[in-house]
């Protein structure tokens, strides 16, 4: 369920006509579900991607097989390619990506709670940031979604 901060971010995006999509791995659609909690979001949200498997990251949002082979899915490069690819496929002005380890087991040598969030935002350089969240799978996923909204908010005020 979208909290007040998240609702306000989406409303600002609707007012500014900033279309948005997402490519989600560990969050499995939680970010997009949160967007959907806000009335009127259909004006800016055409849809998005849940890309759990490596091959689906490649098929749906164009993450290079070479990127995955060289850097892994839990990486800055993969997060950036997921965000830019999602934005290109759906022709949106904003795209957020989530890739990482919800747990409980590590992945690619990264401990549970390691999450890369990518952001492609028109008029800004694409960025990806790594976070190390604490808690169980659900807590990690919820924290990642919250941080994704914060990253968007930072670009909205710039």
C-alpha positions as CSV (number, residue, x, y, z in Angstrom):
1,X,0.0,0.0,0.0
2,X,1.4,3.4,-1.0
3,X,2.2,5.6,2.0
4,X,1.6,9.4,1.9
5,X,5.1,10.2,0.7
6,X,4.8,7.7,-2.2
7,X,1.3,9.0,-3.1
8,X,2.6,12.5,-3.2
9,X,5.5,11.5,-5.5
10,X,3.1,9.8,-7.9
11,X,0.7,12.8,-7.9
12,X,3.7,15.1,-8.7
13,X,4.6,12.9,-11.6
14,X,1.0,12.8,-12.9
15,X,0.9,16.6,-12.7
16,X,4.2,16.9,-14.5
17,X,3.2,14.2,-17.0
18,X,6.3,12.2,-16.3
19,X,5.6,8.6,-17.5
20,X,7.2,5.8,-15.5
21,X,8.0,2.2,-15.7
22,X,10.0,-0.3,-13.7
23,X,12.1,-3.4,-14.2
24,X,12.0,-5.4,-11.0
25,X,13.9,-8.5,-10.0
26,X,13.9,-9.1,-6.2
27,X,11.0,-6.8,-5.6
28,X,8.9,-8.9,-7.9
29,X,6.4,-6.2,-8.9
30,X,6.1,-4.6,-5.5
31,X,7.1,-1.1,-6.8
32,X,4.6,-1.3,-9.6
33,X,1.9,-2.5,-7.2
34,X,2.6,0.5,-5.1
35,X,2.3,2.8,-8.1
36,X,-1.0,1.2,-8.8
37,X,-2.3,2.1,-5.3
38,X,-2.5,5.8,-6.4
39,X,-5.6,6.9,-8.2
40,X,-4.9,8.3,-11.7
41,X,-1.6,6.6,-12.1
42,X,-2.8,5.1,-15.4
43,X,-2.2,8.5,-17.0
44,X,1.6,8.0,-16.6
45,X,2.1,4.2,-16.0
46,X,1.8,2.1,-19.1
47,X,3.1,-1.0,-17.4
48,X,6.4,-2.6,-16.4
49,X,8.5,-5.7,-16.1
50,X,9.2,-8.4,-13.5
51,X,12.5,-9.9,-14.6
52,X,13.6,-12.5,-12.1
53,X,15.5,-14.8,-14.4
54,X,18.7,-13.7,-16.2
55,X,17.4,-14.6,-19.6
56,X,14.2,-12.6,-19.0
57,X,16.3,-9.5,-18.1
58,X,17.9,-9.9,-21.5
59,X,14.6,-10.8,-23.4
60,X,12.4,-8.1,-22.0
61,X,14.6,-5.1,-21.2
62,X,17.8,-5.8,-23.1
63,X,20.3,-6.4,-20.4
64,X,23.4,-7.7,-22.3
65,X,24.4,-11.3,-21.7
66,X,28.0,-10.0,-21.5
67,X,27.0,-7.6,-18.7
68,X,25.5,-10.5,-16.7
69,X,28.5,-12.7,-17.4
70,X,31.1,-10.1,-16.5
71,X,29.4,-8.3,-13.6
72,X,26.6,-10.5,-12.4
73,X,23.0,-9.5,-11.9
74,X,23.7,-7.9,-8.5
75,X,25.7,-5.0,-10.1
76,X,25.6,-1.4,-11.0
77,X,25.8,-2.3,-14.7
78,X,22.8,-4.6,-14.6
79,X,20.7,-2.1,-12.7
80,X,21.6,0.7,-15.2
81,X,20.8,-1.5,-18.2
82,X,17.5,-2.7,-16.6
83,X,16.4,0.9,-16.1
84,X,17.4,2.3,-19.4
85,X,16.1,-0.8,-21.3
86,X,12.7,-0.6,-19.6
87,X,12.5,3.1,-20.4
88,X,13.3,2.5,-24.0
89,X,10.9,-0.4,-24.5
90,X,7.9,1.5,-23.1
91,X,9.1,5.0,-24.1
92,X,8.8,6.5,-20.6
93,X,10.6,9.5,-19.1
94,X,11.4,7.7,-15.9
95,X,12.3,4.1,-15.2
96,X,13.4,2.4,-12.0
97,X,15.1,-0.9,-11.6
98,X,15.7,-3.2,-8.7
99,X,18.2,-6.1,-8.7
100,X,19.8,-7.8,-5.7
101,X,19.5,-10.3,-2.9
102,X,16.3,-10.5,-0.8
103,X,17.6,-13.5,1.0
104,X,17.8,-15.5,3.0
105,X,20.8,-17.0,1.1
106,X,23.6,-15.0,-0.6
107,X,23.8,-14.6,-4.4
108,X,26.9,-14.2,-6.5
109,X,28.9,-13.7,-3.2
110,X,26.7,-10.8,-2.1
111,X,24.9,-11.1,1.3
112,X,21.1,-10.9,1.7
113,X,20.0,-7.3,1.7
114,X,22.4,-6.2,-1.0
115,X,20.3,-4.2,-3.5
116,X,21.2,-2.1,-6.6
117,X,18.5,0.4,-7.6
118,X,18.9,2.0,-11.0
119,X,17.1,5.2,-12.2
120,X,16.8,6.5,-15.7
121,X,15.2,10.0,-15.5
122,X,14.8,12.3,-18.5
123,X,17.1,15.3,-18.2
124,X,19.4,13.6,-15.7
125,X,22.3,11.2,-15.9
126,X,21.2,7.6,-15.3
127,X,22.4,6.4,-11.8
128,X,22.6,3.2,-9.9
129,X,23.2,3.0,-6.1
130,X,23.9,0.1,-3.9
131,X,22.1,-0.4,-0.6
132,X,22.5,-2.9,2.2
133,X,19.2,-3.4,3.9
134,X,18.5,-5.4,7.1
135,X,15.7,-7.8,7.9
136,X,13.9,-10.7,6.3
137,X,13.0,-11.0,2.6
138,X,9.9,-8.9,2.9
139,X,11.7,-6.2,4.9
140,X,14.4,-6.0,2.3
141,X,11.9,-5.7,-0.6
142,X,9.9,-3.0,1.2
143,X,13.0,-1.0,2.0
144,X,14.1,-1.2,-1.6
145,X,10.8,0.0,-2.9
146,X,10.8,2.9,-0.4
147,X,14.3,3.9,-1.5
148,X,13.3,3.8,-5.2
149,X,10.6,6.4,-4.4
150,X,13.1,8.5,-2.5
151,X,15.5,8.4,-5.5
152,X,12.7,9.6,-7.8
153,X,11.8,12.4,-5.3
154,X,15.4,13.6,-5.3
155,X,15.2,14.0,-9.1
156,X,11.9,15.8,-8.9
157,X,13.3,18.5,-6.7
158,X,16.5,19.1,-8.7
